[in-house]
Amino acid sequence: MNQASDSTESSRYLSIPEPTGVYAEPWSWKKFRLMLGFFGPAALVASMAVGAGETILVTGVGAWAEYGLLWLILLSVLVKGVAVTYLLGRFTAVSGQPFGRMLAKLPGPRGWFILTLLTIELLALSIALTAVAKPCGNLVVHIFTDSLPVGPTDTFWENLITTVFLGLAIGLSLLTSYDILEKQQIIICGILVTGTILATIIVWPSVSGILFGTLSIGNLPAAPDWAPSAARNDYFLNLVTVFGYVGGTLSTYLAYSGWVALRGWGLTRNPEVGRLGGRIDGTLKINYLKEDASQVKRMRVLLSPLKWDVSMGALVLFIVTAAFMIAGAVVLYPRQTILPGNAWDLLTRQSSIWAQIHAALIPVYYVAILAALWGTLATIPEALTRFAHEFLTAVWPRFASYSYRRLQTYIVIWFFISSAVAIWSDITFDLITQIVALLATNMGVGLVCFAAVYLNFKLPPAYRTRPAMLVLGVLSTVVLLSAFVVSAAGMLQK
């Protein structure tokens, strides 16, 4: 009788394995070094996020608001770098289920939510890549201006070099595996963190100003008369655009759950997940996790890599982004130097920050910024393909056999053609960033955060996230969707 009962229970519930290896070791410096090796998926999130928002927009804000809006950076990192990233990765690790499979089961026509998100991202990123690539083209023209053939205008060379730069970055991503891409982005994160910390120390900012600006959440410094028009005329639209651009777009975070599965964290590689997951009905409840104290404790231990990864990714994102704003506050603010939003020479103008520190840092700045933005462009096709393949498979199971690399090729072709149109058009930097922040970050990420909070309640109570993180997730959803409303209102007024 007991054997029959045990057999029935084993068929109903998944047994969480006893932690082994680094998980089971007592705390030591050796374990600490090994745990640092878990940093990877969040490095992709952080490096993808270090684009136009972190290198350009926040520097421009520091140039007119000094340290007063550093809290906006902290808020964005807490909302997206911590809450959204962790909740998405955690659900996948705890349940072992692909996030897309669960979203496909949301109430309504099958897959409507997924297809809506995918459409938003394909449209938004088609112009968002321009905001990353075109300042790079301008910077390259500035560096090699004396070597370019006489005849065509600088604008022609900027557009041509931008198109080539973009094409190479996203095209070569087809030859790069996830493992190589992850290692590449970890190196880029290391370079960015080291460089920005050293540069911040050298410019010797006001420590009290940094602390006040970071902790005075809700402080709204007035835009001075010499501030750019976006700050003076569209103050709140400008703020929510900066908030939205700190961190990646929605495909970045949805892809993160897939990268967690590639790492095999939690139950993602448990052979029983597929069989038991087939029992999930329309209620979406994860009903194969036994609420046993020892099982729950094992799961908490198995989530350690996720916690380390998210923490380090958020730290990288905050350090790099805050450093760019501080550079604008220390060097550009006293000189009332404005970074105009309708020009593409923003990276070129920012070289004056490093020139003021030491002339030898200018080439270092050029190399670092081009490498960082190259990494952003190269990672986006992987993120969107990971998101699209997983989610379309959830909607149409037969799509699982479709070639991943072929799908990525089509996505790269779409990005190249659509971005080339934007590159050679008269669309402005301000308009691009405002549209992308409206759709792909504030609204898109807000909807994803809502879905992550919703699915958290589909886990057995003992396996749900702790109350503090749940509260942060709910507040993050409210903040993101409120930012979307402000963005929409500001865009309508324009």
C-alpha positions in Angstrom: 0.0 0.0 0.0 2.8 2.4 0.9 4.7 1.5 -2.3 1.6 2.2 -4.3 1.2 5.5 -2.5 4.9 6.4 -3.0 4.6 5.6 -6.7 1.5 7.7 -7.1 3.2 10.6 -5.4 6.4 10.3 -7.5 4.2 10.5 -10.6 2.5 13.6 -9.4 5.4 15.6 -8.0 8.9 16.4 -9.1 11.7 15.7 -6.7 14.1 18.6 -6.3 17.7 17.2 -6.2 20.0 17.7 -3.2 22.4 20.6 -4.0 25.9 19.4 -4.8 29.2 20.9 -5.9 29.6 24.6 -5.3 26.1 24.8 -3.9 26.9 22.5 -1.1 30.2 24.0 -0.1 30.4 26.1 3.1 31.1 29.8 2.6 34.7 30.6 1.7 36.6 32.8 -0.6 37.0 29.9 -3.0 33.2 29.6 -3.1 32.9 33.3 -3.6 35.2 33.1 -6.7 33.3 30.2 -8.0 30.0 32.0 -7.5 31.3 34.9 -9.6 31.4 32.5 -12.5 27.6 32.5 -12.5 27.7 36.0 -14.0 26.8 35.6 -17.6 23.1 36.0 -18.8 22.8 39.3 -16.9 26.1 40.5 -18.6 24.2 40.2 -21.9 21.3 42.3 -20.4 23.7 44.9 -19.0 25.8 45.2 -22.1 22.8 45.4 -24.4 21.4 48.1 -22.2 24.6 50.2 -22.5 23.5 51.9 -25.7 22.1 55.3 -26.6 20.4 55.8 -23.2 23.4 55.1 -21.0 26.1 56.7 -23.1 24.2 59.7 -24.5 20.9 60.5 -22.9 22.1 60.4 -19.3 25.2 62.4 -20.1 23.0 65.1 -21.5 20.8 65.0 -18.4 23.9 65.4 -16.2 24.9 68.4 -18.3 21.8 70.4 -17.2 20.6 68.7 -14.0 24.0 68.0 -12.5 23.6 65.3 -9.9 19.9 66.0 -9.2 18.5 63.1 -11.3 20.8 60.3 -10.3 17.9 58.8 -8.4 16.2 58.2 -11.8 19.1 55.9 -12.8 18.7 54.0 -9.5 15.0 53.7 -9.9 15.3 52.3 -13.4 18.0 49.8 -12.4 15.8 48.6 -9.4 12.8 48.3 -11.6 14.3 46.6 -14.7 17.8 45.5 -13.7 16.5 43.9 -10.5 12.8 43.3 -10.4 11.9 42.5 -14.0 15.1 40.4 -14.6 14.8 38.5 -11.4 11.1 37.7 -11.6 11.4 36.4 -15.2 14.5 34.3 -14.5 13.1 33.1 -11.2 9.8 31.7 -12.6 11.7 29.8 -15.3 14.3 28.4 -12.8 11.6 27.4 -10.3 9.1 25.9 -12.6 11.5 24.6 -15.3 9.0 25.8 -17.9 9.8 28.1 -20.8 8.3 31.5 -20.1 6.8 31.6 -23.6 4.9 28.4 -23.0 3.1 30.0 -20.1 2.4 33.3 -21.8 0.8 31.4 -24.7 -1.8 30.0 -22.3 -2.9 33.4 -21.0 -6.7 34.0 -21.3 -7.9 35.0 -24.7 -6.9 33.9 -28.3 -3.9 31.6 -28.1 -0.6 33.5 -28.3 -2.2 37.0 -28.6 0.0 38.4 -25.8 3.2 37.0 -27.3 2.4 38.1 -30.9 1.6 41.6 -29.6 5.0 41.8 -27.8 6.8 40.5 -30.8 5.2 43.0 -33.2 6.1 45.9 -30.8 9.7 44.8 -30.6 10.2 44.3 -34.3 8.8 47.7 -35.1 10.6 49.5 -32.2 14.0 48.0 -32.7 13.9 48.7 -36.4 14.6 52.4 -35.5 16.2 51.8 -32.1 19.3 50.4 -33.7 19.7 53.7 -35.6 20.0 55.6 -32.3 22.9 53.3 -31.4 24.7 53.0 -34.8 24.4 56.5 -36.2 26.4 58.3 -33.4 29.1 55.6 -34.0 29.1 56.5 -37.7 29.5 60.2 -36.8 32.3 59.4 -34.4 34.2 57.3 -37.0 33.9 60.2 -39.6 35.2 62.6 -36.9 38.2 60.4 -36.2 39.1 59.8 -39.9 37.8 63.1 -41.4 41.2 64.0 -42.9 41.5 60.6 -44.6 38.1 60.5 -46.3 37.9 61.3 -50.1 37.0 64.8 -51.0 33.6 65.2 -52.6 30.8 63.6 -50.7 29.4 65.5 -47.7 30.1 64.5 -44.1 26.4 63.5 -43.8 26.9 61.0 -46.7 29.9 59.5 -45.1 28.2 59.3 -41.7 25.2 57.5 -43.2 27.4 55.2 -45.3 29.7 54.2 -42.4 26.8 53.9 -40.0 25.1 51.4 -42.5 28.4 49.4 -42.8 29.0 49.5 -39.0 25.5 48.3 -38.3 25.6 45.6 -41.1 28.9 44.2 -39.8 27.8 44.2 -36.1 24.4 42.4 -36.7 25.7 40.3 -39.6 28.6 38.8 -37.7 26.3 37.8 -34.9 25.2 35.0 -37.2 28.6 33.5 -36.8 28.7 33.8 -33.0 27.4 31.2 -30.6 25.7 32.1 -27.3 28.7 30.9 -25.3 31.1 33.2 -27.3 28.7 36.1 -27.1 28.4 35.7 -23.3 32.2 35.7 -22.8 32.5 38.7 -25.1 29.9 40.7 -23.2 31.5 39.8 -19.8 34.8 41.3 -21.1 33.0 44.4 -22.4 31.2 44.8 -19.0 34.6 44.5 -17.3 36.1 47.2 -19.5 33.2 49.5 -19.0 33.1 49.2 -15.3 36.9 49.6 -14.9 37.0 52.6 -17.3 34.1 54.4 -15.9 35.2 54.0 -12.2 38.7 55.3 -13.0 37.3 58.2 -15.0 34.9 59.1 -12.3 37.6 59.1 -9.7 39.9 61.2 -11.9 37.3 63.9 -12.4 36.8 64.1 -8.6 33.0 64.6 -8.4 31.2 65.8 -5.3 30.5 62.8 -3.1 27.7 64.6 -1.2 26.2 65.7 -4.5 26.2 62.0 -5.7 24.6 60.8 -2.5 22.0 63.5 -2.5 21.2 63.0 -6.1 20.9 59.2 -5.8 18.8 59.1 -2.6 16.5 62.1 -3.2 13.9 60.1 -5.1 11.3 62.4 -6.6 13.5 65.5 -6.7 12.9 67.3 -9.9 15.5 70.0 -10.6 14.3 72.8 -12.8 15.7 72.9 -16.3 17.8 76.1 -16.7 17.4 78.5 -19.6 20.4 77.0 -21.4 19.1 73.4 -21.2 18.2 71.6 -24.4 14.7 72.1 -25.7 13.6 68.5 -24.8 14.3 69.3 -21.1 12.7 72.8 -21.2 9.6 72.1 -23.4 8.9 68.5 -22.8 10.3 68.1 -19.2 8.4 64.9 -18.1 8.5 63.3 -21.6 12.3 63.8 -21.4 12.5 62.2 -18.0 10.4 59.1 -18.8 12.4 58.7 -22.0 15.6 58.6 -20.0 14.1 56.3 -17.5 12.9 54.0 -20.2 16.2 53.9 -22.0 18.2 52.9 -19.0 18.1 49.1 -19.4 17.1 47.1 -22.4 13.9 46.7 -24.4 11.4 43.9 -23.7 13.2 41.3 -25.8 16.2 41.7 -23.6 14.3 40.6 -20.5 12.2 37.9 -22.2 15.4 36.4 -23.7 16.9 36.4 -20.2 14.5 33.6 -19.2 15.8 31.6 -22.1 19.4 32.2 -21.2 18.7 31.0 -17.6 17.5 27.8 -19.2 20.7 27.5 -21.3 22.7 27.8 -18.1 20.6 25.0 -16.6 19.7 26.8 -13.4 17.0 25.6 -11.1 14.8 22.9 -12.6 15.4 23.8 -16.3 17.4 20.7 -17.0 15.3 18.3 -14.9 14.1 15.4 -17.1 10.7 15.3 -15.4 9.8 18.9 -16.2 8.5 18.1 -19.7 6.3 15.2 -18.6 4.8 16.9 -15.6 4.5 20.3 -17.5 2.2 18.6 -19.9 -0.4 18.5 -17.1 -0.6 22.3 -16.8 -4.1 23.3 -17.8 -5.8 26.6 -18.5 -5.4 27.7 -14.9 -1.6 27.9 -15.5 -0.9 26.5 -12.0 2.4 24.7 -11.5 1.0 21.7 -9.6 4.0 19.4 -9.6 6.1 21.1 -6.8 5.6 19.5 -3.4 5.3 22.0 -0.5 7.7 20.1 1.6 10.1 22.2 3.8 13.2 20.3 2.7 12.2 20.5 -1.0 11.6 24.3 -0.7 15.0 24.7 1.0 16.7 22.9 -1.8 15.0 25.2 -4.3 16.2 28.3 -2.5 19.8 27.0 -2.7 19.5 26.2 -6.4 18.4 29.8 -7.1 21.8 31.1 -5.9 23.3 31.5 -9.4 20.3 33.6 -10.5 20.6 35.9 -7.5 24.3 36.4 -8.1 23.8 37.0 -11.8 21.0 39.5 -11.4 22.9 41.4 -8.6 26.1 41.7 -10.6 24.2 42.7 -13.8 22.3 45.4 -11.9 25.5 46.7 -10.3 27.3 46.9 -13.7 24.3 48.8 -15.2 24.1 51.3 -12.3 27.9 51.9 -12.2 28.3 52.5 -15.9 25.1 54.6 -16.3 25.7 56.7 -13.2 29.3 57.3 -14.2 28.2 58.8 -17.6 25.7 61.1 -15.8 28.4 62.1 -13.3 30.8 62.9 -16.1 28.2 65.2 -17.6 27.6 66.8 -14.2 31.3 67.4 -13.4 32.6 68.5 -16.8 29.7 69.7 -18.9 27.4 71.3 -16.3 29.9 74.1 -15.2 30.5 74.9 -18.8 26.8 74.9 -19.7 27.6 72.6 -22.6 24.5 71.3 -24.3 24.2 68.0 -26.2 21.5 68.9 -28.7 18.9 66.2 -29.3 18.5 66.7 -33.0 22.2 66.1 -33.9 24.1 62.9 -34.3 27.5 64.1 -33.1 26.7 63.4 -29.4 29.5 60.9 -28.9 31.9 63.2 -30.6 31.0 66.1 -28.3 31.3 63.9 -25.3 35.0 63.3 -26.0 35.5 66.7 -24.5 34.8 65.1 -21.1 37.8 62.9 -21.4 39.9 65.6 -23.0 39.5 67.7 -19.9 40.8 64.8 -17.8 43.8 64.0 -20.1 44.3 64.1 -23.8 45.6 60.5 -23.8 42.2 59.3 -22.7 40.5 60.4 -25.9 41.6 57.4 -28.0 40.7 55.1 -25.1 37.2 56.7 -25.0 36.9 56.1 -28.8 37.8 52.4 -28.5 35.7 51.7 -25.4 32.5 53.4 -26.7 32.7 51.9 -30.1 33.3 48.4 -28.6 30.4 48.9 -26.1 28.0 49.9 -28.8 29.2 47.2 -31.2 28.4 44.7 -28.4 24.9 46.2 -28.1 24.2 45.8 -31.8 25.7 42.3 -32.0 23.6 41.0 -29.0 20.2 42.3 -30.1 19.7 39.7 -32.9 20.5 36.9 -30.4 18.1 38.3 -27.8 15.2 38.8 -30.2 15.7 35.4 -31.9 15.8 33.6 -28.6 12.6 35.4 -27.6 10.9 34.8 -30.9 11.8 31.1 -31.4 10.8 30.1 -27.9 7.5 32.1 -28.0 6.4 31.1 -31.5 7.1 27.5 -30.5 4.7 28.0 -27.6 2.0 29.3 -29.9 2.7 26.7 -32.7 4.5 23.7 -31.3 5.6 22.6 -34.8 7.7 25.7 -35.0 10.2 24.0 -32.6 11.7 22.2 -35.7 12.3 25.5 -37.5 15.9 26.4 -37.8 17.0 28.8 -35.1 19.8 30.2 -37.3 17.5 30.7 -40.3 15.1 32.7 -38.1 18.0 34.8 -36.8 19.0 35.4 -40.5 15.6 36.8 -41.4 15.6 39.0 -38.2 19.0 40.4 -39.2 17.8 41.1 -42.7 14.8 42.9 -41.4 16.8 45.0 -39.0 19.3 45.9 -41.6 16.8 47.0 -44.2 14.5 48.9 -41.8 17.4 50.5 -40.0 19.0 51.6 -43.2 15.8 53.4 -44.2 15.9 55.2 -40.8 19.6 56.0 -41.1 19.2 57.7 -44.5 16.1 59.6 -43.5 15.8 62.8 -41.5 14.4 61.2 -38.4 15.9 62.9 -35.3 17.6 61.3 -32.3 15.0 62.7 -29.9 12.1 61.3 -31.9 13.6 57.8 -32.1 14.4 57.6 -28.4 10.9 58.9 -27.4 9.1 56.3 -29.7 11.3 53.4 -28.5 10.9 54.4 -24.8 7.1 54.7 -25.3 6.6 51.2 -26.9 9.5 48.9 -26.2 10.6 49.9 -22.8 7.9 51.6 -20.7 4.9 49.8 -22.2 6.5 46.6 -23.3 8.6 46.0 -20.3 5.7 47.1 -18.1 3.4 44.4 -19.6 6.2 41.8 -19.2 6.6 42.7 -15.6 2.9 42.4 -15.0 3.0 38.9 -16.6 5.9 37.9 -14.4 4.0 39.0 -11.2 0.9 37.2 -12.4 2.8 33.9 -13.1 4.5 34.1 -9.7 1.1 33.5 -8.2 0.7 30.3 -10.3 3.6 28.8 -8.3 2.7 26.9 -5.1 2.7 29.4 -2.2 5.9 28.1 -0.6 7.8 28.6 -3.9 6.7 32.1 -4.6 9.1 35.0 -4.3 9.5 36.6 -0.9 7.2 39.5 0.0 9.8 42.2 -0.4 10.6 41.2 -4.0 6.9 40.7 -4.7 6.2 44.3 -3.5 9.1 45.5 -5.7 7.6 43.7 -8.7 4.1 45.2 -8.2 5.6 48.7 -7.7 7.8 48.2 -10.8 4.8 47.3 -12.9 3.0 50.5 -11.7 6.0 52.6 -12.3 6.6 51.3 -15.8 3.0 51.6 -16.9 2.8 55.1 -15.4 5.9 56.0 -17.4 4.1 54.7 -20.5 1.1 56.9 -19.8 3.3 60.0 -19.3 5.2 59.1 -22.5 1.9 58.7 -24.5 0.5 62.0 -23.1 3.8 63.8 -24.0 3.9 62.4 -27.5 0.3 63.3 -28.1 0.9 66.9 -27.1 3.8 67.0 -29.6 
